[in-house]
Amino acid sequence: MILLKWFKRKWKTYLTFFLLMLSFNLYFLFLMWMAQVKYLLYLDLLLLVFLAVVEGMAFFDFWRKECRKKVFLQEDDLICEAFSAMEDREIFEHDRLILEKRLQDKFVENCDLQDYVAKWCHEFKIPLSAALLISEKIRDADVRTDMREQLERMNWQMSMMMQGCRLQSPLFDMQIRQVPLEKCVRASIRNNQFFLIQKKFQIDIQTSDVVVYTDEVWLTYILDQILNNAVKYARADEEHHIRFWAEKASERFETLYEEACVVRLFIEDNGEGIRESDIRRIFEKGYTGSNYHNGRYKSTGMGLYMADQIAGRLEHRISVESCYGEYTRFCVTLRGK
């Protein structure tokens, strides 16, 4: 087997050498007929001995590597580091299969972990809902409000964790259909109603009769993240406002070859705003900005990152502009009807 592989690799070299020797011998015999044939035979013998020695050493080295490779191919680990020169595709194929198996194992582990977290969130929701009902029986209004706030925060975090698991799932559940934009806006307001009421936000909605192509659940999730930021960064001792409005335009959408109706949903609040040094990075994973480092706010830097990721999967666009200390205005661009 090894000898056959050796000849498959070297037959062109041997054929070339044979043709050169044959040509030289014919030239010597027919054109140099005065020369003695014994010198020709002596030269041929020297060349054959030299070739046999060189090729014998090369074949011995090749045989040793093949034996070593045969042993390594039985291993369940990467072996390419053990070879200085990668000339055999079997080694690459072996390592490719090993890496594929490792990736598949990690994928299965990740799916199992996501399923466990999702089930845990569902189980945790039951006692949390019961705690919300029990908190209403507390007679002290201040204690009841404080308890309700913490339970609502826990409920919010559980909901975000469940949505995050769905986002990371290999089976991303997405159903694009015609959805009234105001339905998603009001659903997001309901999800955040406790904190909006607590901080006495005034809400202005101007999105009636606007229909877009989107997934209702995931668009609501994007709006939840934006509203949560508006509540978190609301300025103290001021009236809080959030305004929703939509504008229609006709332009070429990214996934279409012809112009289509485009809807831009604007969400503007009069909160603290975003510093110019932070605004270009707020959609980066884990970026918390200067507000986190000065200790005034608790932030993970994941909310807007996940919102941007979901917008990309829905083929929406999300952008932001802000004047620090005055307002923040998000814009979600969708395909409209």
SVG drawing of the C-alpha trace seen along z (x, -y; Angstrom):
<svg xmlns="http://www.w3.org/2000/svg" viewBox="-56 -70 92 72">
<polyline fill="none" stroke="black" stroke-width="0.4" points="0.0,0.0 2.8,-2.4 4.8,-1.4 1.8,-2.1 1.3,-5.5 5.0,-6.2 4.9,-5.3 1.7,-7.4 3.7,-10.4 7.0,-9.7 6.0,-8.2 6.4,-11.4 9.9,-11.9 10.8,-8.4 9.4,-8.7 11.2,-11.9 14.5,-10.3 13.9,-7.3 13.3,-9.3 16.4,-11.4 18.6,-8.4 17.0,-6.7 17.6,-9.8 21.2,-10.1 21.9,-6.4 20.4,-6.6 22.4,-9.7 25.6,-7.9 25.0,-4.8 23.9,-6.2 25.8,-9.6 28.9,-8.8 29.6,-5.4 33.3,-5.8 33.0,-5.8 33.2,-2.6 29.9,-1.2 31.5,-0.1 31.8,-3.7 28.2,-4.2 27.2,-1.2 29.5,-2.4 27.9,-5.8 24.4,-4.3 25.3,-2.1 26.6,-5.1 23.5,-7.1 21.2,-4.2 23.2,-3.5 23.0,-7.2 19.3,-7.4 18.7,-4.2 20.5,-5.6 18.7,-9.0 15.3,-7.5 15.9,-4.8 16.5,-7.4 13.5,-9.4 11.3,-6.3 12.5,-5.3 11.6,-8.8 8.2,-8.6 7.6,-5.1 8.4,-6.3 6.0,-9.3 3.2,-7.1 3.6,-4.7 3.5,-7.7 0.5,-9.1 -1.3,-5.8 -0.9,-5.9 -2.0,-9.5 -5.1,-9.0 -6.5,-6.7 -6.4,-9.7 -9.5,-11.7 -7.5,-15.0 -6.0,-17.4 -2.8,-16.0 -1.8,-18.7 0.5,-20.3 2.6,-17.1 3.6,-17.4 5.9,-20.1 4.8,-19.9 1.2,-19.3 1.2,-17.4 -1.4,-14.7 -5.1,-15.5 -5.9,-12.6 -4.6,-14.7 -6.7,-17.6 -9.7,-15.4 -9.1,-13.8 -8.8,-17.2 -11.9,-18.5 -14.0,-15.6 -12.7,-16.2 -13.5,-19.9 -16.9,-19.2 -17.6,-16.7 -16.5,-19.3 -18.7,-22.0 -21.6,-19.6 -21.1,-18.7 -20.9,-22.4 -24.0,-23.1 -25.9,-20.3 -24.7,-21.6 -25.7,-25.1 -29.2,-23.9 -29.6,-22.0 -28.6,-25.0 -31.1,-27.2 -33.8,-24.7 -32.9,-24.5 -32.9,-28.3 -36.2,-28.7 -37.9,-26.0 -36.4,-27.6 -37.8,-31.0 -41.3,-29.5 -41.1,-27.8 -39.9,-30.9 -42.8,-32.9 -45.3,-30.9 -44.1,-31.9 -43.3,-35.4 -46.9,-35.9 -48.1,-34.6 -45.8,-37.1 -47.2,-39.9 -50.7,-39.0 -49.7,-38.6 -48.0,-42.0 -51.3,-43.7 -52.4,-42.5 -49.7,-44.6 -51.5,-47.4 -48.6,-49.8 -48.7,-51.7 -45.0,-52.5 -43.9,-49.0 -46.4,-47.7 -45.1,-50.0 -41.5,-49.2 -42.2,-45.5 -44.2,-45.8 -41.3,-47.6 -38.8,-45.0 -41.1,-42.2 -41.9,-44.0 -38.1,-44.3 -37.8,-40.6 -40.7,-39.9 -39.1,-42.2 -35.7,-40.4 -37.3,-37.0 -39.2,-38.1 -36.0,-39.5 -34.1,-36.3 -36.8,-34.1 -36.7,-36.3 -32.9,-36.1 -33.1,-32.3 -35.4,-32.5 -33.1,-34.8 -30.1,-32.6 -32.0,-29.4 -31.1,-27.8 -34.8,-27.7 -35.5,-31.4 -39.3,-31.7 -40.1,-34.6 -43.4,-35.2 -43.5,-38.3 -47.0,-39.5 -49.1,-42.7 -49.3,-44.2 -50.9,-47.5 -48.0,-49.5 -50.0,-51.0 -50.8,-47.4 -47.1,-46.8 -46.6,-50.2 -49.5,-49.8 -48.3,-46.2 -44.9,-47.6 -46.5,-50.3 -48.5,-47.6 -45.3,-45.6 -43.7,-48.7 -46.9,-50.3 -45.8,-49.9 -42.6,-51.9 -44.2,-54.4 -47.0,-55.1 -44.5,-55.2 -42.5,-57.9 -45.7,-59.7 -44.8,-59.5 -47.0,-61.4 -47.3,-59.3 -48.3,-60.7 -49.0,-58.1 -49.5,-59.1 -49.3,-55.8 -52.9,-55.1 -53.8,-53.5 -50.2,-52.6 -49.6,-49.0 -46.1,-47.4 -44.6,-44.0 -43.0,-42.7 -43.1,-40.1 -45.4,-41.5 -43.6,-39.8 -40.1,-40.7 -41.0,-44.3 -42.6,-44.7 -39.4,-43.4 -37.4,-46.1 -39.8,-48.7 -39.6,-47.3 -35.8,-47.8 -36.2,-51.4 -38.9,-52.2 -36.9,-50.6 -34.0,-52.9 -36.3,-55.9 -37.6,-55.0 -34.1,-54.2 -32.5,-57.5 -35.5,-59.8 -34.3,-63.0 -35.4,-63.6 -37.7,-66.4 -39.0,-67.0 -42.1,-66.1 -41.4,-63.0 -42.6,-62.6 -42.5,-59.9 -43.7,-60.5 -44.4,-57.9 -45.1,-58.9 -44.7,-57.3 -43.7,-58.8 -44.2,-57.1 -41.8,-57.4 -41.1,-55.7 -37.6,-54.3 -35.7,-51.2 -35.7,-48.8 -32.5,-46.7 -34.1,-43.4 -36.1,-44.7 -35.1,-45.7 -37.8,-48.3 -39.1,-51.1 -41.5,-50.2 -43.4,-51.9 -41.1,-52.5 -42.4,-53.4 -40.1,-55.2 -41.3,-54.8 -39.8,-57.5 -39.7,-57.1 -38.5,-60.3 -38.2,-61.0 -37.0,-64.0 -34.6,-62.1 -31.0,-62.6 -29.9,-61.8 -26.8,-60.1 -23.3,-61.6 -21.7,-62.1 -18.8,-59.9 -21.3,-57.0 -23.9,-57.3 -21.8,-55.5 -21.3,-52.5 -24.6,-51.9 -25.5,-49.0 -22.3,-47.2 -22.4,-44.1 -21.8,-44.8 -21.1,-48.5 -22.4,-50.5 -21.0,-53.9 -20.1,-56.7 -23.4,-56.5 -22.4,-53.1 -18.9,-54.0 -19.9,-57.1 -22.1,-54.8 -25.4,-56.5 -27.1,-53.6 -27.0,-49.8 -26.6,-48.6 -25.5,-45.4 -25.1,-46.8 -27.1,-44.0 -30.6,-45.5 -29.9,-47.7 -27.4,-45.1 -30.1,-42.5 -32.6,-44.9 -30.2,-45.7 -29.6,-42.0 -33.4,-41.3 -33.9,-44.3 -31.3,-42.9 -33.0,-39.5 -36.4,-41.2 -34.7,-43.2 -35.5,-46.4 -33.1,-49.3 -32.7,-50.9 -30.8,-54.2 -30.6,-56.9 -29.9,-60.6 -29.6,-62.5 -28.8,-65.9 -27.3,-65.3 -29.4,-66.8 -32.4,-67.3 -33.8,-64.3 -33.1,-60.9 -34.9,-59.9 -34.8,-56.3 -35.9,-55.5 -37.0,-52.0 -37.3,-51.7 -39.7,-49.0 -41.3,-48.0 -44.9,-49.4 -48.0,-48.7"/>
</svg>
